[in-house]
Amino acid sequence: MKCLILLLACASVVWTQSCDPQPGAVNLARSGVASQSSVFPLNPPPDASTAIDGNFETNYYKHPCAHTQNDKDPWWKLDLGKSVNIDSVFITNRQDCCQERLKGAQVKVGNSPDGNNPVCATINDVSKVKIPVCCNGLEGRYVTVTIPGRSEYLSLCEVEVYGRENKKQEPSVCW
């Protein structure tokens, strides 16, 4: 019996430390509004919304990924419309070329529309197609991916955001 309790306790610790969304979790990015620092001049335009359209294609020439020009400190931003507690962000990286461009990118979460928000994580491993970023309930309305300190093309094939509603209670008025 003690072994079963210990096993269940360990499993719950592993579950809470995982970036994976809980069963039934909704990708909040799909209902958000995306923008980016610039749009690479191609047709169709690889604008910010292509990173939240639900298409996980990683070959840019089969389905365009969001893609900026060669900007200094390029950025991509998602406005969720309201502040939530963000547990995880998953970025699907381009695979037909250029995977290394995301190395050093920062994922920021917060309530400032100008992107001056806390860094949730810095992407150091670009070897995976789907890059998990654990934000551990960081509160924010905006999720920003930026490549600080250099001129670069920023391309994101898909961005998923999982979290939960902010549980702050509004003050109640009693009559």
C-alpha positions in Angstrom: 0.0 0.0 0.0 2.8 2.4 0.9 4.4 1.7 -2.5 1.2 2.5 -4.3 0.9 5.8 -2.5 4.5 6.7 -3.2 4.0 5.8 -6.9 0.9 8.0 -7.1 2.7 10.9 -5.4 5.7 10.6 -7.8 3.4 10.5 -10.8 1.6 13.7 -9.7 4.9 15.5 -9.3 6.0 14.5 -12.8 2.6 15.5 -14.2 2.8 19.0 -12.6 6.3 19.5 -13.9 5.4 18.6 -17.4 4.8 21.1 -20.1 2.2 19.0 -21.8 -1.3 20.4 -21.7 -3.8 18.6 -19.6 -6.3 16.4 -21.4 -9.0 18.5 -22.9 -7.0 21.7 -22.8 -7.8 24.3 -25.5 -5.2 26.0 -27.6 -5.8 29.7 -26.6 -3.8 31.0 -29.5 -6.4 30.0 -32.0 -8.8 32.7 -30.7 -6.1 35.4 -30.4 -4.9 38.1 -32.7 -1.3 38.0 -33.9 1.0 40.7 -35.2 4.7 40.8 -36.1 7.5 43.3 -36.7 7.4 43.0 -40.5 6.1 40.6 -43.2 8.5 38.9 -45.7 7.4 40.0 -49.2 6.0 36.8 -50.7 2.6 35.8 -52.1 0.6 34.7 -50.2 2.0 37.0 -47.4 3.5 35.0 -44.5 1.8 37.3 -41.9 1.6 36.7 -38.2 -1.8 34.9 -38.4 -0.3 32.0 -40.3 1.3 30.9 -37.0 -2.1 30.4 -35.3 -4.1 28.9 -38.2 -4.0 25.3 -36.9 -1.8 24.1 -39.8 1.4 22.4 -38.5 3.1 22.1 -41.9 6.8 22.7 -41.4 7.8 23.2 -45.1 7.3 26.9 -45.8 6.7 26.2 -49.5 3.8 23.9 -48.8 2.1 26.2 -46.3 3.6 29.6 -45.3 4.8 30.1 -41.8 4.7 33.5 -40.2 7.9 35.1 -41.5 9.5 38.6 -40.9 12.0 40.4 -42.9 15.6 40.5 -41.7 14.8 42.8 -38.8 16.9 44.0 -35.9 15.3 42.4 -32.9 12.4 40.8 -34.9 9.2 39.9 -32.9 5.9 38.1 -33.2 3.1 38.9 -30.7 -0.1 37.2 -29.8 -2.9 39.2 -28.0 -5.1 36.7 -26.1 -7.7 39.4 -25.4 -7.6 38.9 -21.7 -5.0 38.0 -19.0 -4.6 34.3 -18.3 -2.2 32.1 -16.5 -0.1 30.5 -19.2 1.3 27.0 -18.5 3.0 26.2 -21.8 3.7 27.5 -25.2 4.6 25.1 -28.1 6.4 26.5 -31.1 6.5 24.5 -34.3 9.8 25.3 -36.0 10.4 25.4 -39.7 12.1 22.2 -41.1 12.7 22.8 -44.8 15.6 25.1 -43.7 16.7 27.7 -41.2 15.9 25.9 -37.9 18.8 27.5 -36.2 17.3 31.0 -36.6 15.2 30.4 -33.5 18.2 29.7 -31.3 18.3 32.5 -28.7 14.7 33.5 -29.2 12.9 34.6 -26.1 9.3 33.8 -25.2 7.8 36.6 -23.1 4.5 36.6 -21.3 2.8 39.6 -19.6 0.2 42.4 -19.8 2.3 45.0 -21.5 1.3 45.4 -25.2 4.8 46.8 -26.0 6.4 43.5 -25.3 8.3 44.7 -22.2 7.2 41.6 -20.3 9.0 38.9 -18.2 10.9 36.2 -20.1 9.3 32.9 -19.8 12.2 31.0 -21.5 15.0 31.3 -24.0 15.1 28.8 -26.8 18.4 27.1 -26.8 17.5 23.7 -28.4 16.2 23.9 -31.9 16.7 20.2 -32.7 13.0 19.4 -32.3 10.1 20.2 -34.6 7.8 21.2 -31.8 9.7 23.2 -29.1 8.0 23.1 -25.7 8.3 26.2 -23.4 7.1 25.8 -19.8 5.7 29.1 -18.4 4.4 27.6 -15.1 1.3 29.8 -14.8 2.9 33.1 -15.7 0.2 35.7 -16.0 -0.4 37.7 -19.1 -2.5 38.8 -22.0 0.4 38.9 -24.5 2.8 36.2 -25.7 5.7 37.5 -27.6 8.5 35.6 -29.4 11.5 37.9 -30.1 15.1 37.4 -31.2 17.0 40.0 -29.2 20.3 41.5 -30.0 20.7 40.6 -33.7 19.2 41.1 -37.1 17.4 38.0 -38.2 14.5 36.5 -40.0 11.9 35.2 -37.5 9.7 32.3 -38.8 7.2 30.4 -36.8 5.1 27.6 -38.4 2.7 27.3 -35.6 2.3 28.6 -32.0 0.1 26.9 -29.4 -0.6 28.5 -26.0 -2.2 26.5 -23.1 -3.3 28.0 -19.8 -6.2 28.7 -17.6 -8.3 31.7 -16.7 -6.9 34.0 -14.1 -8.6 33.2 -10.8 -8.4 36.7 -9.4 -11.7 37.6 -7.8 -13.3 40.8 -8.6 -14.4 42.7 -5.6 -18.1 42.0 -4.9 -20.5 44.7 -4.0 -23.2 43.8 -1.4 -26.4 45.7 -1.3 
